[in-house]
Amino acid sequence: MKVKNIKIKNIASFKDFSSDMDFEKKTLLFGTNGSGKSTIASLLQLIDRYNASGNSLESVNEVKAYISNKISKEANSEISSIEIFFQNDSEKITYNKTTDLLTFGNNTWSPVKVFNEKYTERTIGNVVDINLRDSGLLIGEPNILLDTAQKKHDGLVKKIDNIESKFIKIVDDSVNNYSIVANSSANVSDTISVYRLKQSTCEFNKNNDIIEQRKLLGYDKPVDNLNIITYKILKNIVDPESFIDVFNESIDKPELDKEKESLLLNYTQFYKSGVEAYHVNENSICPFCFQVWEDSENAIREYTSFLNSTYNNKRSLISSVLTRIKSLDNEIRNVNGMVNSIKSVVEEEGRKYNIETNGFKDVVLQEQITQDIEMKVKKKLSNMELPIEIGSDIQKIITIYQNSIIALNGIIQKIKDSITKIRSKRMMINKEIAKHMMRNIWDDNARLREDYINTAQEIKEIQKNIIELEKQEINQDTICTVFNGIIDFLGLSEYHISNEKKLILKLNRDYDISHEGGRISSSQKKILSLSYFIAEIISELKTPTDLKKYILIFDDPVDSADYIYFHSITALLENIEVILNKILKKSNLRIGQIIVMTHNSLLYERLYKNYEFKRTIRKIDNLTEIVLSDRTMNNYKIYLEYIIRYYKNPRKNRKDMIFIGNLIRRVLEILSNFNDLSSNEFTKYIFDIGKPKLSLLANHLSHESFTKVLNPFISENELKEACKELLEVIEISHPVQYKYIEKEMIGIDEI
């Protein structure tokens, strides 16, 4: 599979670009910096990434962004496009500037792999000072991306752990402050918590008065030492229902001898005891005087009949009222004893909780009512036939005592309720204090929380990225074999890739780089990344024949910093298939197509005879075109053509300002080589001649920044003056050469 032709419309300097002939398996394109070589390579690389990703949205946006940023200013249409022609089909990508719509064609594609400066940076990175001997250098974009992602993940985890620690301290300090302000050891972890501090919203509100409200409630711990006065049920003591009706009855006496009646009524208990004693002895002896008692049987029978009579039983019930009233008075005295024992406590607690306690005193004994009851009892006993109403007196004394005790307990209950209420109120306000404090720390730590939320989101994203990177299957064994084999072939056997995916420097006895330290040069990075580029492609193959599908593009594989490895790189480009078959012990490895793009005339001349298709890409009037190439390319002459074209018409060639300064420097380096083949240092050379603009340019530009846009001149005239000074330097130092320039170049199309 190979690319036959490429048509580009309205992208960068490509207004209507295509090749005059089909590309071959080995295609060589020469062009100076800025001619458009890298634009072609970048477009193919982005489209390849789109196809390799399964048409992902990210890759679509990359292609769109690249084309939209490079729409040709000379374009006469809103449509920009690139069409790649393969052997049997083509793929066209079109971008509409008006609708911002990007469309792809038939999805006809073969893998396109581009080697350029960006690949070197992605594969080895920008690191210059490294310790290859001790730790090595991770190599390979997937490996670097995974390692970078993991390191970033570890850094973010460390960062979020640090934020967590700060959150914990903030919450702990707030909880401690709560304990002091609320005078409480209650667990408020549900309210003041790290979890709530992390949330994007807080349900609590501030209340700046709440702490003052808490102070008003005091901090002494409320202790409830009071108990309700307990007492017997007064009604049960008296039991009025058992005798009130008897008082209201008219009770007739039994028929008795008058003498005996008086004795029995007045000494009922005495007779009752005598009858009981008589029955114990069972003889005719008086139980009191122990004399013979004649007619004792009749007398005892008569006494017993009286004692067991209803009359006597009711009389006994009436008499019991006096005992019951006495028991009632005793219970009240007991209550008063309890009142006196807690009176001082009640008064103290009453003052503390503002409860009136003047009514907390002894229950007054109702002597008058008691006397009235006693009189009615005696009156009833003296005249059983007379109905007497006693119920109201009984109910009155019970009610008075009952209400008095209830009043006492009411005072105690108010105190107890106040204690309970203040506890409850303190608890309620303490909860509000906790909410207030939580909202305070939530507000005060908004930036820290935002940092935490953003970091947590970054961790999620990078974890997802790590999972995706870990899914990529990299045949590390093949990469090691091919890379190490190519490095050995190129004579750089001191380097190798370890099983840990690291570039390692081997120290043999006959090779000592201790004086070099850990520095790796840009030229070394270039050849090492080039070797890895090839090894990485081989590692992707499922079968050797799959390599025929691959199109390899080498965009400036050699620049001015790489001459020390020039022959190694060119040998690799010339014999890449032979080298791979030898390393892998195969005979059928064939690459689909190799396209080399270079601005280096030496590389162009070296590859010229082995490449079937040779063309030059150049920019004329800001438009890129492809033309036939000569056998020999003279960079020096090309540089001068650009410089003189700008010198003759700065306004027309204003866009060339971005690289004319670099070209002037390259010409100065070449001029210095004419005088001293061992050096391209020209600063003393131009200072001696006395050219201020060239001196400024020389000091501003550096050899490492040759391909960068660095121009100290802000106006067209200043740069034109630098061009003029350069021609004057050539006229002074090389007059014969200047005559040629004057005749063949400056003299053409004079201003």
VORO-283508 format. One record per residue (C-alpha): y negated, x negated, z; residue in three letters. Coordinates in steps of 0.05 Angstrom, whole numbers, plus 5000, padded with zeros to 4 digits. Example, Ala and Ser with C-alpha at 12.3 -4.5 7.8 and 13.67 -1.06 7.14 Angstrom:
2
509047545156ALA/502147275143SER/
// end
This chain:
751
500050005000MET/493149734983LYS/485949944974VAL/484149964900LYS/476750124906ASN/471450364954ILE/465650824937LYS/459950884987ILE/453851334979LYS/447551355021ASN/450150945080ILE/445850355103ALA/444149935041SER/449850265001PHE/446250774958LYS/451450844904ASP/456450284914PHE/463250164881SER/467149584852SER/467349454777ASP/474849314781MET/480649494826ASP/481949064887PHE/488348644887GLU/493348474942LYS/489147864959LYS/481748044954THR/476047564969LEU/468947814979LEU/463147334989PHE/456447545018GLY/451047275061THR/449447555129ASN/446248245121GLY/449248375053SER/453548945079GLY/460548635089LYS/461048855162SER/458849565145THR/464849635098ILE/469549335151ALA/466749775207SER/467350415166LEU/474650265148LEU/476050085221GLN/473050735247LEU/476851165196ILE/483250805214ASP/482050955288ARG/480951685270TYR/487651725233ASN/491351315287ALA/488751775343SER/491452395310GLY/484452635290ASN/481852625361SER/474952915376LEU/472752245405GLU/474351875340SER/470952415298VAL/464652325339ASN/465051575331GLU/465251625255VAL/459752145255LYS/455251735300ALA/456251105258TYR/454651455192ILE/448851865219SER/445551235248ASN/446250875182LYS/443951395132ILE/440551015076SER/432951095075LYS/433251025000GLU/437951614996ALA/435952184950ASN/441052664979SER/442752955047GLU/450052775035ILE/453052105055SER/460151925038SER/465451395033ILE/471551464988GLU/477450984993ILE/482050964933PHE/489250764946PHE/494750654895GLN/496651384887ASN/491451784925ASP/484651744958SER/481151935023GLU/473952175024LYS/469552265086ILE/463052645076THR/457252745124TYR/451853265115ASN/445453055150LYS/442453755148THR/448454105180THR/450853495219ASP/457753655192LEU/463153125180LEU/469053295136THR/475352905120PHE/479452945057GLY/486952925046ASN/488752505107ASN/491751995059THR/491751345097TRP/495050675109SER/493950265172PRO/487549845165VAL/486749285215LYS/480048925219VAL/479048235249PHE/471848095267ASN/467347865324GLU/468348535359LYS/475848435358TYR/475047745389THR/470748035444GLU/475648605457ARG/481648135456THR/479147535496ILE/472447795521GLY/465847435530ASN/468546965583VAL/466946235570VAL/468345885636ASP/475546045656ILE/481045695694ASN/486645705642LEU/490845215681ARG/491245595746ASP/490146325731SER/490046415656GLY/486246925616LEU/488647625602LEU/489047715527ILE/489748325483GLY/485148935481GLU/490349425511PRO/491948925566ASN/484648785580ILE/482949525579LEU/488549685627LEU/486849105672ASP/479449285670THR/481150015685ALA/485549815743GLN/480349345772LYS/475049875763LYS/479750375797HIS/480849895855ASP/473449785861GLY/471950525860LEU/477450655912VAL/474350115956LYS/467550435945LYS/469951135962ILE/473650866023ASP/467150546045ASN/463551216035ILE/469151566074GLU/468051076131SER/460651236131LYS/462251976130PHE/466951896190ILE/461651516229LYS/456252036211ILE/460852606234VAL/463052236298ASP/455752096316ASP/453952826303SER/459853076346VAL/457752606403ASN/450652856397ASN/453253576399TYR/457053426464SER/450453196495ILE/445953736469VAL/450954306481ALA/453754006545ASN/460554176517SER/467153826503SER/469454386457ALA/473054186393ASN/468154306335VAL/472153956281SER/472454606241ASP/464854616238THR/462553896239ILE/467353546192SER/467953026138VAL/470853566093TYR/464453986098ARG/460153366089LEU/463553226022LYS/462653925994GLN/457354065941SER/454854675981THR/453954816055CYS/454755526082GLU/450855386146PHE/443355446157ASN/438655046200LYS/435655346264ASN/430554876293ASN/429655316355ASP/437055336374ILE/436954716418ILE/431054966458GLU/434655636467GLN/440655246494ARG/436254886545LYS/433855546573LEU/441055736590LEU/441755116634GLY/447354626638TYR/450654756706ASP/457754976698LYS/458255716719PRO/463855786770VAL/466456476789ASP/468556436862ASN/467657166877LEU/473157696880ASN/472358446881ILE/473258746951ILE/480159046956THR/481559627004TYR/486460187016LYS/485160836982ILE/481161227034LEU/483661897013LYS/490861657024ASN/489161427094ILE/486562107114VAL/490762537068ASP/486463167078PRO/490863607035GLU/496263577089SER/492163907143PHE/485864257116ILE/489664907105ASP/492564877176VAL/485464857204PHE/483765487166ASN/489765867193GLU/490066317253SER/496166047291ILE/499566467344ASP/502566157407LYS/509866277425PRO/511466727487GLU/511666267548LEU/511166317623ASP/503766227639LYS/505065657686GLU/509665307636LYS/504865467578GLU/499165097611SER/503664497626LEU/506864487557LEU/500164537522LEU/496863997563ASN/502763537571TYR/506663657507THR/508362927498GLN/510662867570PHE/515463437561TYR/517863167495LYS/519562507527SER/522962877586GLY/527363287539VAL/529462667501GLU/531162307567ALA/534962907593TYR/539362927532HIS/540962197540VAL/543662287610ASN/546862967599GLU/546863197673ASN/542763667718SER/538363107743ILE/530863087730CYS/529462477685PRO/523062317723PHE/524462437797CYS/532062377792PHE/533062997838GLN/538063527825VAL/535064017777TRP/537664707784GLU/537265167724ASP/535864547683SER/539464817622GLU/534965417614ASN/528765017626ALA/530764487575ILE/532565017524ARG/525765347534GLU/522064687529TYR/525864497466THR/524465157434SER/517065047445PHE/517064327421LEU/520664517357ASN/516365117343SER/511765167281THR/506065257329TYR/507264597362ASN/508364227296ASN/501764487268LYS/498464317333ARG/501263597326SER/498663567254LEU/491763777277ILE/491863257332SER/493762707280SER/486962807246VAL/483762407302LEU/488561827289THR/487261867215ARG/479761837224ILE/480661237270LYS/484860887216SER/479361047166LEU/474160717211ASP/478760107220ASN/479260037143GLU/471760057138ILE/471259517192ARG/476059097151ASN/471659197090VAL/465558987130ASN/469358357152GLY/470358177078MET/463058327064VAL/460657857119ASN/465357307095SER/462457287024ILE/455457537036LYS/452156847032SER/455856686967VAL/453757356937VAL/446557246956GLU/446556536927GLU/449756756862GLU/445157356859GLY/439056896862ARG/442156436809LYS/443356996759TYR/437457436780ASN/441857986810ILE/439058426866GLU/443558346928THR/439558696983ASN/444659266982GLY/450358786997PHE/451358937072LYS/456059267120ASP/458459977106VAL/455260407160VAL/460360777204LEU/459061517201GLN/459361647277GLU/456062327274GLN/460862587222ILE/466562287262THR/464262637325GLN/463663297287ASP/470763217263ILE/473263047333GLU/469763667362MET/472864117309LYS/479763817322VAL/479063937397LYS/476364627385LYS/482164807340LYS/487164527391LEU/484064947445SER/484265587405ASN/489565557351MET/488366277332GLU/481166097311LEU/480465867237PRO/475965257231ILE/473164947167GLU/473864187170ILE/475063997096GLY/467763887078SER/466863397136ASP/473063017116ILE/470962987042GLN/463962777062LYS/465962187104ILE/471061957051ILE/465762016996THR/460461637036ILE/465161057051TYR/467961056980GLN/461061026948ASN/458860476996SER/464760036977ILE/463760186902ILE/456459976910ALA/458559316942LEU/463559176887ASN/458259366835GLY/453858796860ILE/459658316857ILE/461558556787GLN/454458456761LYS/454757736785ILE/461557646753LYS/459157966688ASP/453057506687SER/457556896696ILE/462057146639THR/456057326597LYS/452656646605ILE/459056296587ARG/459656736526SER/452356636508LYS/452855886517ARG/459155876473MET/455656296420MET/449455846419ILE/453755226421ASN/457155466357LYS/450455566325GLU/448354866348ILE/454554576315ALA/452754946250LYS/445554706255HIS/447853986264MET/452854036206MET/447254286160ARG/442753726184ASN/447653166166ILE/449353526102TRP/441953526081ASP/440652816106ASP/446452516066ASN/445352845998ALA/445152185960ARG/451251915995LEU/455052565981ARG/452852545908GLU/455251825904ASP/461952045934TYR/462752635887ILE/461052215826ASN/465651655849THR/471352145861ALA/470252425791GLN/470251715762GLU/476751575798ILE/479952195768LYS/477652005699GLU/479751285704ILE/486551485733GLN/487451925671LYS/485351335628ASN/490250875663ILE/495951375652ILE/494151395578GLU/493750635573LEU/500350555609GLU/503551025558LYS/501850545502GLN/508150155485GLU/506549425473ILE/512148975450ASN/510048395493GLN/516047965474ASP/514248005400THR/506947855415ILE/508847245454CYS/513646995401THR/508847095342VAL/502646855378PHE/505946235407ASN/509146085340GLY/502546135302ILE/499045705354ILE/504445175347ASP/503745205271PHE/496245095277LEU/497144495323GLY/494444835385LEU/500944815424SER/497144685489GLU/495845435490TYR/501045975499HIS/501746695524ILE/505746805587SER/510147395605ASN/504347635648GLU/500347755584LYS/495747175600LYS/493246605557LEU/495345965592ILE/493545245580LEU/499644785583LYS/498444075608LEU/503143585576ASN/503242845594ARG/500142655528ASP/494643165534TYR/489343145588ASP/483643635586ILE/481343515657SER/474743275630HIS/473743945595GLU/474244355658GLY/475945085644GLY/471245185585ARG/473745515522ILE/469245455461SER/467246015414SER/471345685358SER/477445655403GLN/476446385420LYS/476146545346LYS/482646215327ILE/486246465389LEU/484047175377SER/485847115303LEU/492946905323SER/493347485371TYR/490847965317PHE/496747795273ILE/501647795332ALA/499248485354GLU/500348775284ILE/507448505281ILE/508848805350SER/507249505322GLU/512449475268LEU/518849885274LYS/521949535214THR/519848915176PRO/518449325113THR/513049725151ASP/508449115143LEU/507649305070LYS/503649915092LYS/498449485128TYR/491749285100ILE/488748685137LEU/481248565134ILE/478447905158PHE/470847975167ASP/467747275171ASP/473946935202PRO/469946275198VAL/462746185219ASP/458345585231SER/461445455299ALA/468545415273ASP/468644805228TYR/473044415276ILE/478544925262TYR/476545075190PHE/482844795158HIS/487345125210SER/484245815197ILE/484445745121THR/491645495123ALA/493446115164LEU/489946585115LEU/493146245055GLU/500246235083ASN/500546805132ILE/506847125103GLU/510546455100VAL/508646295171ILE/510846975198LEU/517546945162ASN/518846255190LYS/516946455262ILE/521047095261LEU/526646795219LYS/525747325166LYS/525147315091SER/522548005076ASN/515848045113LEU/510448235064ARG/503348475079ILE/500749055039GLY/493848755026GLN/489348205053ILE/481748275045ILE/477547685067VAL/470047775073MET/466047145085THR/459046845082HIS/462046145087ASN/461845805019SER/467145285041LEU/472145825059LEU/470546194995TYR/471845584952GLU/478245414991ARG/481146114981LEU/478546224911TYR/484545964873LYS/489646354915ASN/486247034913TYR/486847474852GLU/480547884862PHE/473847524876LYS/467047844880ARG/460247734912THR/456748264953ILE/449248184953ARG/443048574970LYS/437748664917ILE/431449064934ASP/434949294998ASN/440949574960LEU/447949274964THR/451649144900GLU/458148794880ILE/458048284824VAL/462447754793LEU/463147104833SER/462346384811ASP/467745874825ARG/462945514872THR/458145834921MET/451945464945ASN/449545765011ASN/443545315012TYR/441045584945LYS/442446304967ILE/438546195031TYR/432645914992LEU/432746504944GLU/432046995001TYR/426446585034ILE/422546494970ILE/423347224951ARG/420247415018TYR/414846885011TYR/412747154944LYS/412347874966ASN/412848005042PRO/410948735037ARG/416248904986LYS/421548515025ASN/419248725094ARG/426348925115LYS/428648205106ASP/424347995165MET/430148105212ILE/434147525184PHE/429147075146ILE/427846685210GLY/435246525217ASN/435646315144LEU/429645845153ILE/433245515211ARG/439745435171ARG/435845105114VAL/432544635165LEU/439544445192GLU/441944295122ILE/435643885108LEU/436943485172SER/444043345147ASN/441143035084PHE/437842505127ASN/443342425180ASP/450342665164LEU/452342615237SER/447143115262SER/443943765244ASN/438443695297GLU/431843815262PHE/426643935317THR/424043215319LYS/424243225243TYR/419443815236ILE/415143625296PHE/413742945264ASP/411443295200ILE/407143765241GLY/409044475225LYS/407144945283PRO/410345575256LYS/416945225242LEU/416544905312SER/415745585344LEU/421545855303LEU/425945265322ALA/424545345396ASN/425746085395HIS/432246115356LEU/438745785379SER/444945595343HIS/449046105383GLU/444346665363SER/444846535288PHE/447547215273THR/442847585320LYS/436047905305VAL/431247415338LEU/424547335305ASN/418447095343PRO/413647295288PHE/410847995295ILE/407048005229SER/408847905156GLU/403547375146ASN/406146945204GLU/413146945175LEU/410246805106LYS/406646205136GLU/413245955164ALA/416346015094CYS/410545625065LYS/411345075118GLU/418745025100LEU/417144915027LEU/412044385047GLU/417344035089VAL/422044025028ILE/416343774984GLU/414843195032ILE/421943005049SER/425543164983HIS/420543174926PRO/425743194870VAL/429143794901GLN/422344124909TYR/420844044836LYS/427244424819TYR/425344974869ILE/418345014842GLU/420745064770LYS/426945494777GLU/425345934837MET/417945954856ILE/415645964785GLY/419746584768ILE/415747224776ASP/409646884805GLU/405247334847ILE/
// end
